[in-house]
Amino acid sequence: MLGGPERRQLDRRTAERSTSDRRRRSRRTRARTMLFAVAMSSAPAARPMVALLPAGAVVKPRVEVRVEFAALPPNEAYDAMIAEAAVDYDLDPELIRAVMQTESAFHPLVVSRAGAEGLMQLMPELAVEMGVSDSFDPRENIRGGTRYLKRLLDYYDGDLSLALAGYNAGPGNVARYGGIPPFAETRKYVKTIRALLRRSRSSDAD
């Protein structure tokens, strides 16, 4: 066993070592705290780039692109649909266009007092018969109106005036009067469309 002086000397060394260890631990703790604080203060700017970009990704400068749109005139807005229907039903596209212009002035959502709908003014019953599920869909309406116009031309052996009269007043009235019915609206309708056709064909010839 250690004597009194030796014992006190050992206790003093132990106390000194313990104090030194506490100081070292305290310094390490302060250092870690400072490093953590620095890392956290810079994290919001750095972490999103690391987390969102794959390895080797290149960040390109943002380029602003401006796209300008120009509305087509009504008489040109449906050219592709008219051309498609004209090919499918073997009809003059200018005739389809003239009927559309006279019927609705190229407004796809117009509804007449009688209930005719869309660009070529299809009555709901006729639309169903022509396979049109939505008369306010321009493509469906144009195809349905063109199909009906083709049917009338075939029925009247290519007589355009009778076909147009039938489109406006109905085939029943054409049969009842043995030709173009004596309705001012129907007679004006036939003349208007024939005049539009003459005008478009003369402009094509020029």
Summary of the structure (lengths in Angstrom):
residues: 206
radius of gyration: 43.4
end to end distance: 130.5
largest distance: 145.2
contacts: 513
relative contact order: 0.07
helix: 66%
strand: 1%
